[in-house]
Amino acid sequence: MSVSPEFDPILKSFLDSTQPYWHPNLKLILDEYKALPFPFQSVGLGSESEPIQVDIPKAISFDGFLRWVKSWSITNIDLLPEKLVKEFEVAWGGPNLIRCVVFKAFMLVDKVKI
């Protein structure tokens, strides 16, 4: 997810600090599928170690951002202390601001090798 130059470093730091709590398979996503074994024949839309990046823009509120973070399975552990929530809120631009954020997705489109 990308929000703004002020917000993104705080989010990255948060993600880095939570990595010990994630399932090991999450590394495939964090590495943008570049290490995902994908032994199929390329059709020109990404291939093993070279996925296509897809940007998905979405307008969300600060509350929507917090709900998104709290929906992660790792956040059953309270990883969002009030101080961090306030830091996110200030970098967001306030609790009432609706921002257009960009969710990063990655795609591999291949066909079965025969």
Secondary structure as GFF3:
##gff-version 3
##sequence-region A 1 114
A	DSSP	alpha_helix	8	18	.	.	.	ID=ss1
A	DSSP	three_ten_helix	19	21	.	.	.	ID=ss2
A	DSSP	alpha_helix	26	30	.	.	.	ID=ss3
A	DSSP	beta_strand	41	45	.	.	.	ID=ss4
A	DSSP	beta_strand	52	61	.	.	.	ID=ss5
A	DSSP	alpha_helix	62	70	.	.	.	ID=ss6
A	DSSP	three_ten_helix	73	76	.	.	.	ID=ss7
A	DSSP	alpha_helix	82	92	.	.	.	ID=ss8
A	DSSP	beta_strand	98	107	.	.	.	ID=ss9
A	DSSP	beta_strand	109	111	.	.	.	ID=ss10
###
